[in-house]
Each structure stands twice: as structure tokens, then as C-alpha cells.
Amino acid sequence: MHPINYVLRGKGKRLRPLLTIIASEACGGSKDDVISTALAVEVLHNFTLVHDDIMDQDYIRHGQETVHRKWDDGVAILSGDAMLSLALELLNQSPNALPIQIKIFIKGLL
């Protein structure tokens, strides 16, 4: 299995994308309005976890081996970096993403 699929199919709670959808619906929007944004938030969160697991030398995440343990540090770093790019691409695909929202998303990375 590809490391990114391995991470994204893990047993996480998916709380962040759920909150994104709930917030949209609370403001009169729908799930379809924010699905790309919700996915971007989840992918971004998992990117940070992959890198965090390397830094903390954690071996288990959500009940399964971490990427750096199952493969190696290099694969984990590159997979995390690719997930960051994927998150930005998903946000860019959102029909409702305004330039200011993309700037805020990127600023949050710093």
C-alpha cells in the first residue's frame, strides 16, 4: 500500500473535516459546498502527524505503525510533503475558496 493511502485510511476520528461540514451547514451551506475544503483540512492534519511522528520517534498512530516505522524516515518525510501539496490542491479545487481563505490556510502552515 502507498504510504499516503496508508495514513489516510487509518483509524483517525476525522473530527476536523466533520467540524468543517457542520460549520458550513450551520451557516446555511451544504456538505457539497465544503467537501474539498474538509478533505484539505484532514490531509493537512495528517501531514503534520506524519512529520510529528518522526520528530517524536512515535511508532504507533491510530493503532497502526507510523509511516517512518513501516517504511523509513525518508519515505515519511516525502509522503508528508506530498500530503501538504495535496491539501493545497484540494483547497484550490474548492468552488468556494477565496484567495483570502487560501492565504489564511497557507499562513497557518508557518
MARKE-409754 format. One line per field, with one value per residue (C-alpha): x, y, z. Coordinates in pm, whole numbers, plus 50000, padded with zeros to 5 digits. Example, Ala and Ser with C-alpha at 12.3 -4.5 7.8 and 13.67 -1.06 7.14 Angstrom:
<pts>
px c(51230, 51367) .
py c(49550, 49894) .
pz c(50780, 50714) .
</pts>
This chain:
<pts>
px c(50000, 50120, 50219, 49973, 49683, 49806, 49787, 49456, 49285, 49394, 49154, 49156, 48838, 48805, 48686, 48831, 48653, 48333, 48355, 48416, 48098, 47894, 48011, 47909, 47566, 47522, 47581, 47331, 47575, 47590, 47842, 47893, 47992, 48291, 48383, 48713, 48795, 48708, 48932, 49212, 49188, 49209, 49502, 49686, 49629, 49765, 50068, 50155, 50111, 50346, 50619, 50542, 50582, 50934, 51029, 50888, 51001, 50647, 50592, 50214, 49950, 49578, 49652, 49892, 50262, 50372, 50495, 50857, 50847, 50673, 50890, 51164, 51220, 51281, 50957, 50770, 50914, 50839, 50491, 50416, 50541, 50324, 50025, 50087, 50079, 49764, 49596, 49672, 49543, 49220, 49170, 49235, 48965, 48703, 48449, 48405, 48769, 48850, 49207, 49195, 49098, 49386, 49622, 49496, 49538, 49895, 49974, 49859, 50140, 50406) .
py c(50000, 50351, 50541, 50827, 50584, 50400, 50720, 50846, 50509, 50494, 50490, 50861, 51030, 51267, 51537, 51831, 51763, 51687, 52024, 52193, 52038, 52117, 52480, 52506, 52362, 52591, 52889, 52773, 52585, 52217, 51937, 51967, 52333, 52243, 51881, 51976, 52212, 51947, 51697, 51955, 52009, 51635, 51579, 51877, 51745, 51404, 51562, 51723, 51391, 51208, 51465, 51480, 51103, 51130, 51411, 51234, 50889, 50758, 50408, 50378, 50620, 50538, 50175, 50112, 50152, 50503, 50567, 50616, 50287, 50087, 50234, 50479, 50845, 50948, 50792, 50953, 51299, 51282, 51139, 51417, 51677, 51527, 51540, 51910, 51962, 51750, 51956, 52278, 52127, 52017, 52364, 52514, 52285, 52413, 52620, 52847, 52905, 53272, 53398, 53525, 53179, 53023, 53284, 53209, 52835, 52886, 53128, 52861, 52641, 52883) .
pz c(50000, 49923, 50241, 50181, 50137, 50446, 50653, 50516, 50559, 50923, 51215, 51300, 51424, 51125, 51363, 51169, 50839, 51028, 51204, 50869, 50729, 51043, 51032, 50667, 50737, 51041, 50812, 50551, 50329, 50249, 50265, 49891, 49937, 50154, 50082, 49913, 50198, 50458, 50281, 50264, 50639, 50706, 50471, 50620, 50972, 50876, 50710, 51043, 51223, 50985, 51046, 51420, 51448, 51306, 51541, 51848, 51734, 51782, 51648, 51668, 51541, 51546, 51626, 51339, 51274, 51184, 50831, 50934, 51125, 50849, 50572, 50680, 50766, 50405, 50284, 50573, 50504, 50132, 50195, 50441, 50195, 49921, 50157, 50209, 49831, 49808, 50081, 49894, 49569, 49740, 49882, 49540, 49394, 49635, 49442, 49744, 49834, 49811, 49777, 50136, 50263, 50075, 50220, 50572, 50512, 50393, 50676, 50921, 50791, 50909) .
</pts>
